[in-house]
């Protein structure tokens, strides 16, 4: 058995929702908890980070191998542009 305290507004929302669905408050809460537990147990690492993967993609497939060379090239390019400006 579990006892839980709710603020009056949440309890009223549960009461109203249970009446609309034709359920007892206990049944509504049981179903809600079951659904929530199913949802969080199904999340994979991909699900958790899917909105971040590829967000800043450069479109280059060689970054892990040539990262130092690429960075050096960018720095040289930036310095060359700075010399042109001055």
Secondary structure, DSSP 8 states (H G I E B T S, - for coil): -------HHHHHHHHHHHHHHT--HHHHHHHHHHHHHHHHHH--HHHHHTTTTTTT--S-S-HHHHHHHHHHHHHHHHHHHHHHH-
